[in-house]
């Protein structure tokens, strides 16, 4: 076995030492998970109210809520802390004064609004409107959204509550 001359050996050792202190190439970091839209079907929630069949409702059903009644949903969000716009889709026939709906998330007040009539006292219960119902910032984990009804002529039929990420254009 023949040994390399000393000058060549030193050059090789120097090159190996220099290469071993360099950072290895790294892969780009994966994109963080995208914020997701959350849809909470009324009939999937818990609490008060009667489930009603409505052909034009998302999922074919609504939940009829009267004054003093409440409905809540528990849902999860990804790791990202994200601002969400809350919207509520509902039906309300025009029989009398409108109801006030209060929205809370994780026990904290978010918004209060007065519902509006979606149509006459017959067909209005199968026509739906969507109103803004506040904004909330949520981080990773489980959250609970609650709606409570007060006042009015006695009822509103909730179809779906949607939380849409604010300021996210998506891929």
C-alpha positions in Angstrom: 0.0 0.0 0.0 1.4 3.3 -1.1 1.0 6.4 1.0 0.2 9.8 -0.5 2.9 12.4 -0.3 2.6 14.7 2.7 1.7 17.9 0.9 -1.2 16.1 -0.9 -2.3 14.5 2.3 -2.5 17.9 4.1 -4.5 19.4 1.3 -7.0 16.5 1.5 -7.2 16.8 5.3 -7.8 20.6 5.0 -10.5 20.2 2.4 -12.3 17.5 4.4 -12.1 19.7 7.5 -13.4 22.8 5.6 -16.2 20.8 4.1 -17.3 19.3 7.4 -17.8 22.7 9.1 -20.1 24.0 6.4 -23.9 23.8 6.8 -25.5 21.2 4.8 -28.0 22.4 2.2 -31.5 22.6 3.8 -34.9 22.0 2.4 -37.3 24.9 2.4 -39.6 24.9 5.4 -43.1 23.6 4.6 -45.8 26.1 4.4 -47.9 26.4 7.6 -51.3 24.9 7.4 -53.8 27.2 5.7 -56.6 28.6 7.8 -59.8 26.8 7.1 -63.5 27.9 6.8 -65.6 26.3 9.5 -69.3 25.6 8.8 -71.5 24.8 11.8 -74.8 23.2 10.8 -77.5 24.1 13.3 -78.8 20.6 13.6 -75.3 19.4 14.5 -75.1 21.7 17.5 -76.4 21.0 21.0 -78.8 22.8 23.3 -82.2 24.2 22.8 -84.4 24.3 19.7 -86.5 22.0 17.5 -85.1 20.6 14.3 -87.2 21.5 11.2 -87.1 20.1 7.7 -86.5 22.9 5.2 -85.9 22.0 1.5 -83.8 25.1 0.8 -81.6 24.8 4.0 -78.0 23.7 3.9 -78.3 20.0 4.9 -82.1 20.2 4.5 -82.7 21.2 8.2 -82.8 24.2 10.5 -83.2 24.6 14.2 -86.1 26.7 15.5 -85.0 28.9 18.4 -87.3 31.1 20.5 -86.5 33.8 23.1 -84.3 32.5 26.0 -83.1 29.5 23.9 -79.5 28.9 22.9 -77.5 26.6 20.6 -73.8 25.8 20.8 -71.1 24.0 18.7 -67.7 22.8 19.7 -65.1 22.8 16.8 -61.4 22.8 16.3 -59.0 25.1 14.4 -55.5 24.4 13.0 -52.3 25.7 14.7 -52.4 29.1 13.1 -53.8 32.0 15.1 -56.3 33.5 12.6 -59.0 36.2 12.6 -62.4 34.9 11.5 -65.5 36.7 10.3 -68.6 35.0 11.7 -71.8 34.9 9.6 -75.2 33.3 10.4 -77.6 32.0 7.8 -81.2 31.8 9.0 -84.9 32.1 8.1 -87.5 34.4 9.7 -91.1 34.9 8.6 -92.5 38.4 9.0 -95.1 37.9 11.8 -94.0 40.6 14.2 -90.9 42.2 15.9 -87.5 40.7 15.1 -85.3 38.8 17.5 -82.0 39.8 18.9 -79.2 37.2 18.5 -76.1 37.3 20.7 -72.9 35.4 19.6 -70.3 34.3 22.1 -67.1 32.3 21.5 -65.5 30.4 24.4 -67.8 32.3 26.8 -66.7 35.7 25.6 -69.1 38.2 24.0 -68.5 38.6 20.2 -71.5 40.5 18.8 -75.3 41.1 19.0 -77.6 41.8 16.0 -81.2 42.0 15.2 -82.4 39.4 12.7 -84.4 40.4 9.7 -87.3 39.0 7.8 -86.5 36.5 5.1 -89.9 36.5 3.5 -93.6 36.4 4.3 -95.2 34.4 7.1 -95.4 31.2 5.0 -92.7 31.0 2.3 -90.3 33.1 4.5 -89.5 30.0 6.6 -87.9 28.4 3.6 -86.0 31.5 2.3 -82.6 32.3 3.9 -80.6 35.4 4.6 -77.0 35.7 5.9 -75.9 38.4 8.3 -72.5 39.3 9.7 -72.3 38.1 13.3 -69.0 39.5 14.5 -65.2 38.8 14.3 -63.0 36.7 16.5 -59.4 35.6 16.6 -58.8 31.9 17.4 -55.7 29.9 17.9 -55.0 26.2 17.9 -57.4 24.0 19.8 -61.0 23.4 20.6 -63.5 26.3 20.7 -67.2 26.7 21.5 -69.5 29.1 19.7 -72.9 29.9 21.3 -75.9 31.8 20.0 -78.7 33.0 22.2 -82.0 34.4 21.1 -84.0 37.1 22.9 -87.0 39.3 22.2 -89.0 39.4 19.0 -92.2 37.6 18.0 -91.0 34.3 19.2 -88.6 32.5 16.8 -85.9 32.3 14.2 -84.7 29.3 12.3 -80.9 28.9 12.2 -79.5 27.1 9.2 -75.7 27.4 9.5 -73.1 29.5 11.2 -69.9 30.1 9.2 -66.4 31.2 10.3 -64.4 32.5 7.4 -60.6 33.3 7.7 -60.0 37.0 7.3 -57.2 38.2 5.0 -56.4 34.7 3.6 -56.5 34.5 -0.1 -55.7 30.7 -0.2 -53.4 28.8 -2.5 
